[in-house]
Amino acid sequence: ARYGSMEASEATSFRVATTSYSIQPSDSGTGFSLAQNGNELVEGVQDLQVLYGLDIDGTPGVERYVPAGPDLDAAGMNRVAAVRLTLVMNMPSGVQVDGQAVTKPVTQTFRLRNR
């Protein structure tokens, strides 16, 4: 149907859902955990970092990764072609080296479709 016509057209609606992730004190009381909507998902997560991959020149691929903030605002969300997540995990059982907890970063990059 064309705009303004009396002909019926099909429309699809989708339910919108919001999910939030956070680092919060662990339910066990030792360290921190990754939580989804306040529910503990993974124990031993010390930090969660999110970087946005920007396609600056319009050719396929990411030229640089930036955190949320002025650089992302300046480029615009339309330039985001990928998202890189890094979880910083604590080693189990309180393993320490020179009095410091041993951590391991785990990184995964996700390319966004239709970008």
MITORKOL-746969 format. One record per residue: residue in one letter; x, y, z of N, C-alpha, C, CB in turn. Coordinates in Angstrom, 3 decimals, padded with zeros to 6 digits. Glycine has a CB too. Layout:
// residues N
{residu=A | n.east=X | n.north=Y | n.up=Z | ca.east=X | ca.north=Y | ca.up=Z | c.east=X | c.north=Y | c.up=Z | cb.east=X | cb.north=Y | cb.up=Z}
...
//
This chain:
// residues 115
{residu=A | n.east=000.849 | n.north=-001.183 | n.up=000.000 | ca.east=000.000 | ca.north=000.000 | ca.up=000.000 | c.east=000.883 | c.north=001.232 | c.up=000.000 | cb.east=-000.960 | cb.north=000.006 | cb.up=001.218}
{residu=R | n.east=000.441 | n.north=002.244 | n.up=-000.680 | ca.east=001.213 | ca.north=003.479 | ca.up=-000.703 | c.east=000.743 | c.north=004.397 | c.up=000.410 | cb.east=001.093 | cb.north=004.179 | cb.up=-002.068}
{residu=Y | n.east=001.581 | n.north=005.337 | n.up=000.745 | ca.east=001.273 | ca.north=006.268 | ca.up=001.825 | c.east=-000.025 | c.north=007.014 | c.up=001.535 | cb.east=002.426 | cb.north=007.263 | cb.up=002.026}
{residu=G | n.east=-000.912 | n.north=007.021 | n.up=002.511 | ca.east=-002.168 | ca.north=007.746 | ca.up=002.382 | c.east=-003.277 | c.north=006.960 | c.up=001.724 | cb.east=-001.944 | cb.north=008.983 | cb.up=001.621}
{residu=S | n.east=-003.008 | n.north=005.736 | n.up=001.280 | ca.east=-004.067 | ca.north=004.963 | ca.up=000.635 | c.east=-004.949 | c.north=004.303 | c.up=001.687 | cb.east=-003.469 | cb.north=003.899 | cb.up=-000.311}
{residu=M | n.east=-006.100 | n.north=003.875 | n.up=001.283 | ca.east=-007.045 | ca.north=003.225 | ca.up=002.186 | c.east=-006.819 | c.north=001.716 | c.up=002.226 | cb.east=-008.484 | cb.north=003.530 | cb.up=001.761}
{residu=E | n.east=-005.873 | n.north=001.206 | n.up=001.441 | ca.east=-005.588 | ca.north=-000.221 | ca.up=001.428 | c.east=-004.906 | c.north=-000.627 | c.up=002.733 | cb.east=-004.706 | cb.north=-000.590 | cb.up=000.215}
{residu=A | n.east=-005.216 | n.north=-001.820 | n.up=003.176 | ca.east=-004.601 | ca.north=-002.326 | ca.up=004.410 | c.east=-003.169 | c.north=-002.783 | c.up=004.123 | cb.east=-005.438 | cb.north=-003.499 | cb.up=005.009}
{residu=S | n.east=-002.317 | n.north=-002.610 | n.up=005.087 | ca.east=-000.959 | ca.north=-003.116 | ca.up=004.968 | c.east=-000.636 | c.north=-003.898 | c.up=006.230 | cb.east=000.065 | cb.north=-001.959 | cb.up=004.743}
{residu=E | n.east=000.305 | n.north=-004.821 | n.up=006.091 | ca.east=000.700 | ca.north=-005.621 | ca.up=007.244 | c.east=001.715 | c.north=-004.869 | c.up=008.083 | cb.east=001.271 | cb.north=-006.971 | cb.up=006.799}
{residu=A | n.east=001.581 | n.north=-005.013 | n.up=009.369 | ca.east=002.548 | ca.north=-004.417 | ca.up=010.292 | c.east=002.907 | c.north=-005.467 | c.up=011.326 | cb.east=001.980 | cb.north=-003.120 | cb.up=010.973}
{residu=T | n.east=004.122 | n.north=-005.392 | n.up=011.802 | ca.east=004.582 | ca.north=-006.322 | ca.up=012.827 | c.east=005.034 | c.north=-005.515 | c.up=014.025 | cb.east=005.731 | cb.north=-007.234 | cb.up=012.300}
{residu=S | n.east=004.661 | n.north=-005.977 | n.up=015.186 | ca.east=005.130 | ca.north=-005.311 | ca.up=016.400 | c.east=005.923 | c.north=-006.305 | c.up=017.231 | cb.east=003.941 | cb.north=-004.729 | cb.up=017.220}
{residu=F | n.east=006.869 | n.north=-005.773 | n.up=017.985 | ca.east=007.708 | ca.north=-006.594 | ca.up=018.833 | c.east=007.709 | c.north=-006.024 | c.up=020.243 | cb.east=009.140 | cb.north=-006.679 | cb.up=018.274}
{residu=R | n.east=007.770 | n.north=-006.900 | n.up=021.215 | ca.east=007.864 | ca.north=-006.471 | ca.up=022.599 | c.east=009.288 | c.north=-006.004 | c.up=022.876 | cb.east=007.454 | cb.north=-007.614 | cb.up=023.565}
{residu=V | n.east=009.405 | n.north=-004.876 | n.up=023.527 | ca.east=010.714 | ca.north=-004.333 | ca.up=023.865 | c.east=011.104 | c.north=-004.834 | c.up=025.253 | cb.east=010.709 | cb.north=-002.771 | cb.up=023.812}
{residu=A | n.east=012.326 | n.north=-005.318 | n.up=025.366 | ca.east=012.823 | ca.north=-005.796 | ca.up=026.657 | c.east=014.159 | c.north=-005.112 | c.up=026.939 | cb.east=012.976 | cb.north=-007.360 | cb.up=026.670}
{residu=T | n.east=014.373 | n.north=-004.763 | n.up=028.180 | ca.east=015.623 | ca.north=-004.139 | ca.up=028.591 | c.east=016.334 | c.north=-005.066 | c.up=029.563 | cb.east=015.372 | cb.north=-002.745 | cb.up=029.232}
{residu=T | n.east=017.606 | n.north=-005.293 | n.up=029.314 | ca.east=018.422 | ca.north=-006.113 | ca.up=030.201 | c.east=019.633 | c.north=-005.286 | c.up=030.606 | cb.east=018.852 | cb.north=-007.457 | cb.up=029.514}
{residu=S | n.east=019.930 | n.north=-005.268 | n.up=031.893 | ca.east=021.106 | ca.north=-004.542 | ca.up=032.349 | c.east=022.090 | c.north=-005.517 | c.up=032.993 | cb.east=020.711 | cb.north=-003.423 | cb.up=033.343}
{residu=Y | n.east=023.367 | n.north=-005.270 | n.up=032.761 | ca.east=024.439 | ca.north=-006.068 | ca.up=033.335 | c.east=025.253 | c.north=-005.172 | c.up=034.251 | cb.east=025.334 | cb.north=-006.706 | cb.up=032.227}
{residu=S | n.east=025.714 | n.north=-005.742 | n.up=035.357 | ca.east=026.496 | ca.north=-004.961 | ca.up=036.319 | c.east=027.458 | c.north=-005.872 | c.up=037.065 | cb.east=025.571 | cb.north=-004.224 | cb.up=037.316}
{residu=I | n.east=028.443 | n.north=-005.243 | n.up=037.692 | ca.east=029.341 | ca.north=-005.949 | ca.up=038.596 | c.east=028.875 | c.north=-005.609 | c.up=039.993 | cb.east=030.857 | cb.north=-005.557 | cb.up=038.369}
{residu=Q | n.east=028.610 | n.north=-006.633 | n.up=040.788 | ca.east=028.098 | ca.north=-006.419 | ca.up=042.140 | c.east=028.753 | c.north=-007.404 | c.up=043.095 | cb.east=026.557 | cb.north=-006.567 | cb.up=042.179}
{residu=P | n.east=028.668 | n.north=-007.135 | n.up=044.404 | ca.east=029.228 | ca.north=-008.089 | ca.up=045.361 | c.east=028.610 | c.north=-009.477 | c.up=045.165 | cb.east=028.999 | cb.north=-007.599 | cb.up=046.808}
{residu=S | n.east=029.439 | n.north=-010.490 | n.up=045.254 | ca.east=028.992 | ca.north=-011.867 | ca.up=045.048 | c.east=028.012 | c.north=-012.307 | c.up=046.124 | cb.east=030.184 | cb.north=-012.811 | cb.up=045.021}
{residu=D | n.east=027.076 | n.north=-013.165 | n.up=045.740 | ca.east=026.128 | ca.north=-013.725 | ca.up=046.702 | c.east=026.836 | c.north=-014.526 | c.up=047.792 | cb.east=025.114 | cb.north=-014.609 | cb.up=045.985}
{residu=S | n.east=028.005 | n.north=-015.096 | n.up=047.453 | ca.east=028.743 | ca.north=-015.894 | ca.up=048.425 | c.east=029.493 | c.north=-015.011 | c.up=049.425 | cb.east=029.723 | cb.north=-016.820 | cb.up=047.708}
{residu=G | n.east=029.586 | n.north=-013.709 | n.up=049.119 | ca.east=030.273 | ca.north=-012.794 | ca.up=050.019 | c.east=031.763 | c.north=-012.700 | c.up=049.794 | cb.east=030.027 | cb.north=-013.198 | cb.up=051.409}
{residu=T | n.east=032.270 | n.north=-013.382 | n.up=048.772 | ca.east=033.703 | ca.north=-013.305 | ca.up=048.476 | c.east=033.896 | c.north=-012.744 | c.up=047.081 | cb.east=034.379 | cb.north=-014.695 | cb.up=048.603}
{residu=G | n.east=034.319 | n.north=-011.518 | n.up=046.976 | ca.east=034.592 | ca.north=-010.916 | ca.up=045.673 | c.east=033.353 | c.north=-010.369 | c.up=044.997 | cb.east=035.239 | cb.north=-011.918 | cb.up=044.777}
{residu=F | n.east=033.436 | n.north=-010.321 | n.up=043.667 | ca.east=032.377 | ca.north=-009.734 | ca.up=042.867 | c.east=031.882 | c.north=-010.707 | c.up=041.812 | cb.east=032.857 | cb.north=-008.455 | cb.up=042.213}
{residu=S | n.east=030.721 | n.north=-010.389 | n.up=041.244 | ca.east=030.113 | ca.north=-011.232 | ca.up=040.220 | c.east=029.496 | c.north=-010.376 | c.up=039.137 | cb.east=029.057 | cb.north=-012.158 | cb.up=040.830}
{residu=L | n.east=029.335 | n.north=-010.976 | n.up=037.960 | ca.east=028.575 | ca.north=-010.363 | ca.up=036.882 | c.east=027.116 | c.north=-010.694 | c.up=037.138 | cb.east=029.050 | cb.north=-010.866 | cb.up=035.464}
{residu=A | n.east=026.268 | n.north=-009.663 | n.up=037.099 | ca.east=024.840 | ca.north=-009.862 | ca.up=037.351 | c.east=024.028 | c.north=-009.374 | c.up=036.159 | cb.east=024.402 | cb.north=-009.127 | cb.up=038.637}
{residu=Q | n.east=022.900 | n.north=-010.048 | n.up=035.940 | ca.east=021.947 | ca.north=-009.640 | ca.up=034.914 | c.east=020.664 | c.north=-009.244 | c.up=035.618 | cb.east=021.695 | cb.north=-010.780 | cb.up=033.866}
{residu=N | n.east=020.269 | n.north=-008.002 | n.up=035.461 | ca.east=019.080 | ca.north=-007.475 | ca.up=036.142 | c.east=019.113 | c.north=-007.776 | c.up=037.636 | cb.east=017.808 | cb.north=-008.062 | cb.up=035.523}
{residu=G | n.east=020.301 | n.north=-007.696 | n.up=038.247 | ca.east=020.453 | ca.north=-007.907 | ca.up=039.682 | c.east=020.624 | c.north=-009.349 | c.up=040.108 | cb.east=019.294 | cb.north=-007.352 | cb.up=040.374}
{residu=N | n.east=020.535 | n.north=-010.302 | n.up=039.182 | ca.east=020.693 | ca.north=-011.730 | ca.up=039.497 | c.east=022.091 | c.north=-012.191 | c.up=039.109 | cb.east=019.619 | cb.north=-012.585 | cb.up=038.764}
{residu=E | n.east=022.779 | n.north=-012.812 | n.up=040.056 | ca.east=024.160 | ca.north=-013.251 | ca.up=039.812 | c.east=024.219 | c.north=-014.272 | c.up=038.685 | cb.east=024.770 | cb.north=-013.846 | cb.up=041.089}
{residu=L | n.east=025.113 | n.north=-014.001 | n.up=037.715 | ca.east=025.330 | ca.north=-014.922 | ca.up=036.597 | c.east=026.643 | c.north=-015.671 | c.up=036.725 | cb.east=025.301 | cb.north=-014.168 | cb.up=035.283}
{residu=V | n.east=027.743 | n.north=-014.902 | n.up=036.960 | ca.east=029.079 | ca.north=-015.487 | ca.up=036.986 | c.east=029.840 | c.north=-014.917 | c.up=038.167 | cb.east=029.838 | cb.north=-015.221 | cb.up=035.659}
{residu=E | n.east=030.297 | n.north=-015.804 | n.up=039.051 | ca.east=031.086 | ca.north=-015.369 | ca.up=040.202 | c.east=032.535 | c.north=-015.178 | c.up=039.779 | cb.east=030.986 | cb.north=-016.391 | cb.up=041.365}
{residu=G | n.east=033.227 | n.north=-014.254 | n.up=040.427 | ca.east=034.648 | ca.north=-014.049 | ca.up=040.166 | c.east=034.945 | c.north=-013.041 | c.up=039.071 | cb.east=035.271 | cb.north=-015.339 | cb.up=039.812}
{residu=V | n.east=033.948 | n.north=-012.253 | n.up=038.677 | ca.east=034.165 | ca.north=-011.226 | ca.up=037.662 | c.east=034.504 | c.north=-009.921 | c.up=038.377 | cb.east=032.905 | cb.north=-011.058 | cb.up=036.737}
{residu=Q | n.east=035.666 | n.north=-009.392 | n.up=038.104 | ca.east=036.132 | ca.north=-008.176 | ca.up=038.758 | c.east=035.737 | c.north=-006.923 | c.up=037.986 | cb.east=037.635 | cb.north=-008.222 | cb.up=038.928}
{residu=D | n.east=035.693 | n.north=-007.035 | n.up=036.645 | ca.east=035.423 | ca.north=-005.850 | ca.up=035.835 | c.east=034.772 | c.north=-006.255 | c.up=034.524 | cb.east=036.720 | cb.north=-005.059 | cb.up=035.569}
{residu=L | n.east=033.967 | n.north=-005.358 | n.up=033.981 | ca.east=033.342 | ca.north=-005.519 | ca.up=032.666 | c.east=033.636 | c.north=-004.250 | c.up=031.883 | cb.east=031.782 | cb.north=-005.787 | cb.up=032.778}
{residu=Q | n.east=034.262 | n.north=-004.406 | n.up=030.714 | ca.east=034.582 | ca.north=-003.264 | ca.up=029.872 | c.east=033.873 | c.north=-003.428 | c.up=028.533 | cb.east=036.118 | cb.north=-003.123 | cb.up=029.675}
{residu=V | n.east=033.311 | n.north=-002.335 | n.up=028.034 | ca.east=032.616 | ca.north=-002.337 | ca.up=026.747 | c.east=033.267 | c.north=-001.286 | c.up=025.860 | cb.east=031.080 | cb.north=-002.060 | cb.up=026.920}
{residu=L | n.east=033.712 | n.north=-001.711 | n.up=024.683 | ca.east=034.269 | ca.north=-000.790 | ca.up=023.692 | c.east=033.452 | c.north=-000.913 | c.up=022.409 | cb.east=035.788 | cb.north=-001.087 | cb.up=023.425}
{residu=Y | n.east=033.276 | n.north=000.206 | n.up=021.735 | ca.east=032.500 | ca.north=000.257 | ca.up=020.503 | c.east=033.442 | c.north=000.425 | c.up=019.322 | cb.east=031.463 | cb.north=001.406 | cb.up=020.545}
{residu=G | n.east=033.338 | n.north=-000.465 | n.up=018.331 | ca.east=034.180 | ca.north=-000.405 | ca.up=017.143 | c.east=033.567 | c.north=000.516 | c.up=016.111 | cb.east=034.387 | cb.north=-001.800 | cb.up=016.553}
{residu=L | n.east=034.307 | n.north=001.565 | n.up=015.740 | ca.east=033.789 | ca.north=002.564 | ca.up=014.813 | c.east=034.300 | c.north=002.334 | c.up=013.399 | cb.east=034.166 | cb.north=003.958 | cb.up=015.280}
{residu=D | n.east=033.379 | n.north=002.381 | n.up=012.453 | ca.east=033.705 | ca.north=002.362 | ca.up=011.034 | c.east=033.710 | c.north=003.816 | c.up=010.594 | cb.east=032.679 | cb.north=001.486 | cb.up=010.191}
{residu=I | n.east=034.878 | n.north=004.439 | n.up=010.620 | ca.east=035.018 | ca.north=005.868 | ca.up=010.367 | c.east=034.922 | c.north=006.213 | c.up=008.880 | cb.east=036.336 | cb.north=006.358 | cb.up=010.919}
{residu=D | n.east=035.551 | n.north=005.388 | n.up=008.035 | ca.east=035.666 | ca.north=005.755 | ca.up=006.618 | c.east=034.577 | c.north=005.164 | c.up=005.719 | cb.east=037.000 | cb.north=005.324 | cb.up=006.105}
{residu=G | n.east=033.655 | n.north=004.383 | n.up=006.280 | ca.east=032.557 | ca.north=003.837 | ca.up=005.477 | c.east=032.888 | c.north=002.577 | c.up=004.711 | cb.east=032.099 | cb.north=004.853 | cb.up=004.524}
{residu=T | n.east=034.143 | n.north=002.112 | n.up=004.783 | ca.east=034.488 | ca.north=000.834 | ca.up=004.160 | c.east=034.300 | c.north=-000.256 | c.up=005.206 | cb.east=035.960 | cb.north=000.839 | cb.up=003.599}
{residu=P | n.east=034.059 | n.north=-001.495 | n.up=004.803 | ca.east=033.861 | ca.north=-002.552 | ca.up=005.799 | c.east=035.060 | c.north=-002.657 | c.up=006.740 | cb.east=033.617 | cb.north=-003.900 | cb.up=005.106}
{residu=G | n.east=034.781 | n.north=-002.764 | n.up=008.020 | ca.east=035.835 | ca.north=-002.912 | ca.up=009.004 | c.east=035.811 | c.north=-001.804 | c.up=010.042 | cb.east=037.171 | cb.north=-002.945 | cb.up=008.325}
{residu=V | n.east=036.518 | n.north=-002.058 | n.up=011.114 | ca.east=036.580 | ca.north=-001.125 | ca.up=012.237 | c.east=037.941 | c.north=-000.436 | c.up=012.227 | cb.east=036.335 | cb.north=-001.858 | cb.up=013.596}
{residu=E | n.east=037.938 | n.north=000.893 | n.up=012.326 | ca.east=039.189 | ca.north=001.636 | ca.up=012.377 | c.east=039.697 | c.north=001.811 | c.up=013.802 | cb.east=039.013 | cb.north=002.988 | cb.up=011.729}
{residu=R | n.east=038.776 | n.north=001.961 | n.up=014.776 | ca.east=039.216 | ca.north=002.082 | ca.up=016.170 | c.east=038.084 | c.north=001.744 | c.up=017.117 | cb.east=039.735 | cb.north=003.497 | cb.up=016.456}
{residu=Y | n.east=038.476 | n.north=001.396 | n.up=018.349 | ca.east=037.525 | ca.north=001.068 | ca.up=019.418 | c.east=037.558 | c.north=002.178 | c.up=020.460 | cb.east=037.858 | cb.north=-000.315 | cb.up=020.070}
{residu=V | n.east=036.364 | n.north=002.594 | n.up=020.910 | ca.east=036.269 | ca.north=003.666 | ca.up=021.900 | c.east=035.262 | c.north=003.269 | c.up=022.979 | cb.east=035.857 | cb.north=005.011 | cb.up=021.228}
{residu=P | n.east=035.450 | n.north=003.771 | n.up=024.210 | ca.east=034.439 | ca.north=003.565 | ca.up=025.245 | c.east=033.274 | c.north=004.532 | c.up=025.024 | cb.east=035.051 | cb.north=003.757 | cb.up=026.662}
{residu=A | n.east=032.182 | n.north=004.308 | n.up=025.723 | ca.east=031.076 | ca.north=005.264 | ca.up=025.678 | c.east=031.598 | c.north=006.597 | c.up=026.186 | cb.east=029.848 | cb.north=004.772 | cb.up=026.527}
{residu=G | n.east=031.204 | n.north=007.672 | n.up=025.558 | ca.east=031.682 | ca.north=008.994 | ca.up=025.961 | c.east=031.770 | c.north=009.921 | c.up=024.771 | cb.east=033.041 | cb.north=008.892 | cb.up=026.643}
{residu=P | n.east=032.578 | n.north=010.982 | n.up=024.891 | ca.east=032.635 | ca.north=012.014 | ca.up=023.854 | c.east=033.022 | c.north=011.502 | c.up=022.463 | cb.east=033.604 | cb.north=013.067 | cb.up=024.266}
{residu=D | n.east=033.986 | n.north=010.581 | n.up=022.377 | ca.east=034.388 | ca.north=010.072 | ca.up=021.057 | c.east=033.254 | c.north=009.314 | c.up=020.382 | cb.east=035.613 | cb.north=009.163 | cb.up=021.185}
{residu=L | n.east=032.526 | n.north=008.518 | n.up=021.145 | ca.east=031.390 | ca.north=007.776 | ca.up=020.596 | c.east=030.267 | c.north=008.739 | c.up=020.235 | cb.east=030.887 | cb.north=006.713 | cb.up=021.603}
{residu=D | n.east=030.006 | n.north=009.706 | n.up=021.095 | ca.east=028.965 | ca.north=010.698 | ca.up=020.815 | c.east=029.282 | c.north=011.469 | c.up=019.538 | cb.east=028.814 | cb.north=011.670 | cb.up=021.998}
{residu=A | n.east=030.550 | n.north=011.846 | n.up=019.358 | ca.east=030.963 | ca.north=012.620 | ca.up=018.183 | c.east=030.804 | c.north=011.810 | c.up=016.900 | cb.east=032.417 | cb.north=013.081 | cb.up=018.333}
{residu=A | n.east=031.150 | n.north=010.526 | n.up=016.948 | ca.east=031.062 | ca.north=009.671 | ca.up=015.765 | c.east=029.615 | c.north=009.293 | c.up=015.464 | cb.east=031.905 | cb.north=008.408 | cb.up=015.958}
{residu=G | n.east=028.826 | n.north=009.077 | n.up=016.505 | ca.east=027.437 | ca.north=008.670 | ca.up=016.333 | c.east=027.289 | c.north=007.161 | c.up=016.337 | cb.east=026.879 | cb.north=009.237 | cb.up=015.048}
{residu=M | n.east=026.181 | n.north=006.695 | n.up=016.869 | ca.east=025.940 | ca.north=005.250 | ca.up=016.955 | c.east=025.809 | c.north=004.602 | c.up=015.577 | cb.east=024.682 | cb.north=004.980 | cb.up=017.767}
{residu=N | n.east=025.508 | n.north=005.396 | n.up=014.541 | ca.east=025.412 | ca.north=004.839 | ca.up=013.191 | c.east=026.753 | c.north=004.328 | c.up=012.684 | cb.east=024.870 | cb.north=005.881 | cb.up=012.236}
{residu=R | n.east=027.834 | n.north=004.761 | n.up=013.289 | ca.east=029.184 | ca.north=004.338 | ca.up=012.890 | c.east=029.652 | c.north=003.088 | c.up=013.638 | cb.east=030.173 | cb.north=005.472 | cb.up=013.126}
{residu=V | n.east=028.888 | n.north=002.614 | n.up=014.614 | ca.east=029.296 | ca.north=001.440 | ca.up=015.396 | c.east=029.102 | c.north=000.183 | c.up=014.551 | cb.east=028.482 | cb.north=001.339 | cb.up=016.729}
{residu=A | n.east=030.195 | n.north=-000.527 | n.up=014.289 | ca.east=030.164 | ca.north=-001.733 | ca.up=013.470 | c.east=030.427 | c.north=-002.996 | c.up=014.291 | cb.east=031.182 | cb.north=-001.625 | cb.up=012.354}
{residu=A | n.east=030.915 | n.north=-002.831 | n.up=015.524 | ca.east=031.232 | ca.north=-003.978 | ca.up=016.374 | c.east=031.217 | c.north=-003.537 | c.up=017.833 | cb.east=032.614 | cb.north=-004.590 | cb.up=015.997}
{residu=V | n.east=031.071 | n.north=-004.522 | n.up=018.717 | ca.east=031.145 | ca.north=-004.280 | ca.up=020.153 | c.east=032.147 | c.north=-005.277 | c.up=020.727 | cb.east=029.731 | cb.north=-004.417 | cb.up=020.842}
{residu=R | n.east=033.083 | n.north=-004.776 | n.up=021.531 | ca.east=034.099 | ca.north=-005.624 | ca.up=022.162 | c.east=033.867 | c.north=-005.629 | c.up=023.667 | cb.east=035.544 | cb.north=-005.127 | cb.up=021.824}
{residu=L | n.east=033.631 | n.north=-006.829 | n.up=024.221 | ca.east=033.407 | ca.north=-006.991 | ca.up=025.655 | c.east=034.613 | c.north=-007.674 | c.up=026.281 | cb.east=032.116 | cb.north=-007.803 | cb.up=025.929}
{residu=T | n.east=035.052 | n.north=-007.153 | n.up=027.420 | ca.east=036.133 | ca.north=-007.781 | ca.up=028.176 | c.east=035.679 | c.north=-007.981 | c.up=029.609 | cb.east=037.430 | cb.north=-006.927 | cb.up=028.122}
{residu=L | n.east=035.741 | n.north=-009.222 | n.up=030.067 | ca.east=035.502 | ca.north=-009.559 | ca.up=031.474 | c.east=036.858 | c.north=-009.800 | c.up=032.105 | cb.east=034.558 | cb.north=-010.819 | cb.up=031.632}
{residu=V | n.east=037.124 | n.north=-009.165 | n.up=033.230 | ca.east=038.351 | ca.north=-009.426 | ca.up=033.976 | c.east=037.976 | c.north=-010.379 | c.up=035.103 | cb.east=039.008 | cb.north=-008.090 | cb.up=034.528}
{residu=M | n.east=038.501 | n.north=-011.599 | n.up=035.025 | ca.east=038.137 | ca.north=-012.670 | ca.up=035.958 | c.east=039.206 | c.north=-012.821 | c.up=037.037 | cb.east=037.944 | cb.north=-014.006 | cb.up=035.205}
{residu=N | n.east=038.767 | n.north=-013.074 | n.up=038.264 | ca.east=039.677 | ca.north=-013.423 | ca.up=039.360 | c.east=039.924 | c.north=-014.919 | c.up=039.312 | cb.east=039.094 | cb.north=-012.995 | cb.up=040.751}
{residu=M | n.east=041.158 | n.north=-015.311 | n.up=039.593 | ca.east=041.462 | ca.north=-016.741 | ca.up=039.650 | c.east=040.770 | c.north=-017.346 | c.up=040.863 | cb.east=043.000 | cb.north=-016.988 | cb.up=039.712}
{residu=P | n.east=040.325 | n.north=-018.586 | n.up=040.763 | ca.east=039.610 | ca.north=-019.219 | ca.up=041.884 | c.east=040.495 | c.north=-019.427 | c.up=043.109 | cb.east=039.043 | cb.north=-020.555 | cb.up=041.444}
{residu=S | n.east=039.861 | n.north=-019.562 | n.up=044.222 | ca.east=040.510 | ca.north=-019.890 | ca.up=045.497 | c.east=041.471 | c.north=-018.816 | c.up=045.984 | cb.east=041.251 | cb.north=-021.187 | cb.up=045.369}
{residu=G | n.east=041.291 | n.north=-017.572 | n.up=045.527 | ca.east=042.112 | ca.north=-016.475 | ca.up=046.036 | c.east=043.583 | c.north=-016.601 | c.up=045.723 | cb.east=041.946 | cb.north=-016.371 | cb.up=047.494}
{residu=V | n.east=043.947 | n.north=-017.174 | n.up=044.571 | ca.east=045.344 | ca.north=-017.304 | ca.up=044.184 | c.east=045.965 | c.north=-015.914 | c.up=044.103 | cb.east=045.483 | cb.north=-018.055 | cb.up=042.830}
{residu=Q | n.east=047.160 | n.north=-015.765 | n.up=044.701 | ca.east=047.848 | ca.north=-014.476 | ca.up=044.693 | c.east=049.305 | c.north=-014.648 | c.up=044.286 | cb.east=047.757 | cb.north=-013.807 | cb.up=046.072}
{residu=V | n.east=049.849 | n.north=-013.603 | n.up=043.675 | ca.east=051.269 | ca.north=-013.542 | ca.up=043.339 | c.east=051.768 | c.north=-012.209 | c.up=043.870 | cb.east=051.526 | cb.north=-013.692 | cb.up=041.776}
{residu=D | n.east=052.777 | n.north=-012.265 | n.up=044.712 | ca.east=053.316 | ca.north=-011.055 | ca.up=045.356 | c.east=052.232 | c.north=-010.257 | c.up=046.067 | cb.east=054.005 | cb.north=-010.169 | cb.up=044.321}
{residu=G | n.east=051.305 | n.north=-010.970 | n.up=046.689 | ca.east=050.243 | ca.north=-010.325 | ca.up=047.460 | c.east=049.119 | c.north=-009.736 | c.up=046.631 | cb.east=050.823 | cb.north=-009.260 | cb.up=048.288}
{residu=Q | n.east=049.162 | n.north=-009.910 | n.up=045.312 | ca.east=048.124 | ca.north=-009.382 | ca.up=044.429 | c.east=047.294 | c.north=-010.529 | c.up=043.850 | cb.east=048.751 | cb.north=-008.538 | cb.up=043.292}
{residu=A | n.east=045.969 | n.north=-010.332 | n.up=043.787 | ca.east=045.094 | ca.north=-011.340 | ca.up=043.185 | c.east=045.468 | c.north=-011.515 | c.up=041.712 | cb.east=043.591 | cb.north=-010.936 | cb.up=043.331}
{residu=V | n.east=045.435 | n.north=-012.742 | n.up=041.242 | ca.east=045.736 | ca.north=-013.041 | ca.up=039.846 | c.east=044.439 | c.north=-012.911 | c.up=039.048 | cb.east=046.363 | cb.north=-014.477 | cb.up=039.688}
{residu=T | n.east=044.493 | n.north=-012.136 | n.up=037.978 | ca.east=043.311 | ca.north=-011.941 | ca.up=037.146 | c.east=043.603 | c.north=-012.373 | c.up=035.718 | cb.east=042.853 | cb.north=-010.471 | cb.up=037.181}
{residu=K | n.east=042.546 | n.north=-012.641 | n.up=034.972 | ca.east=042.674 | ca.north=-013.021 | ca.up=033.559 | c.east=041.590 | c.north=-012.306 | c.up=032.774 | cb.east=042.570 | cb.north=-014.574 | cb.up=033.368}
{residu=P | n.east=041.992 | n.north=-011.472 | n.up=031.801 | ca.east=040.981 | ca.north=-010.841 | ca.up=030.953 | c.east=040.486 | c.north=-011.815 | c.up=029.888 | cb.east=041.545 | cb.north=-009.573 | cb.up=030.292}
{residu=V | n.east=039.194 | n.north=-011.819 | n.up=029.654 | ca.east=038.572 | ca.north=-012.638 | ca.up=028.621 | c.east=037.838 | c.north=-011.676 | c.up=027.692 | cb.east=037.594 | cb.north=-013.730 | cb.up=029.236}
{residu=T | n.east=038.249 | n.north=-011.644 | n.up=026.421 | ca.east=037.715 | ca.north=-010.665 | ca.up=025.475 | c.east=037.021 | c.north=-011.358 | c.up=024.308 | cb.east=038.834 | cb.north=-009.753 | cb.up=024.957}
{residu=Q | n.east=035.888 | n.north=-010.807 | n.up=023.899 | ca.east=035.166 | ca.north=-011.295 | ca.up=022.721 | c.east=034.661 | c.north=-010.086 | c.up=021.944 | cb.east=033.979 | cb.north=-012.246 | cb.up=023.124}
{residu=T | n.east=034.819 | n.north=-010.124 | n.up=020.631 | ca.east=034.347 | ca.north=-009.044 | ca.up=019.770 | c.east=033.182 | c.north=-009.548 | c.up=018.940 | cb.east=035.484 | cb.north=-008.515 | cb.up=018.859}
{residu=F | n.east=032.130 | n.north=-008.754 | n.up=018.869 | ca.east=030.926 | ca.north=-009.105 | ca.up=018.127 | c.east=030.711 | c.north=-008.101 | c.up=017.001 | cb.east=029.694 | cb.north=-009.150 | cb.up=019.064}
{residu=R | n.east=030.694 | n.north=-008.581 | n.up=015.775 | ca.east=030.405 | ca.north=-007.718 | ca.up=014.629 | c.east=028.896 | c.north=-007.551 | c.up=014.553 | cb.east=030.984 | cb.north=-008.312 | cb.up=013.289}
{residu=L | n.east=028.442 | n.north=-006.331 | n.up=014.330 | ca.east=027.019 | ca.north=-006.065 | ca.up=014.238 | c.east=026.540 | c.north=-006.289 | c.up=012.808 | cb.east=026.703 | cb.north=-004.633 | cb.up=014.698}
{residu=R | n.east=025.404 | n.north=-006.913 | n.up=012.684 | ca.east=024.835 | ca.north=-007.182 | ca.up=011.361 | c.east=024.331 | c.north=-005.892 | c.up=010.725 | cb.east=023.689 | cb.north=-008.211 | cb.up=011.460}
{residu=N | n.east=024.262 | n.north=-005.908 | n.up=009.412 | ca.east=023.728 | ca.north=-004.782 | ca.up=008.638 | c.east=024.507 | c.north=-003.499 | c.up=008.855 | cb.east=022.282 | cb.north=-004.553 | cb.up=008.992}
{residu=R | n.east=025.797 | n.north=-003.615 | n.up=009.118 | ca.east=026.643 | ca.north=-002.418 | ca.up=009.277 | c.east=027.779 | c.north=-002.480 | c.up=008.287 | cb.east=027.193 | cb.north=-002.298 | cb.up=010.725}
//
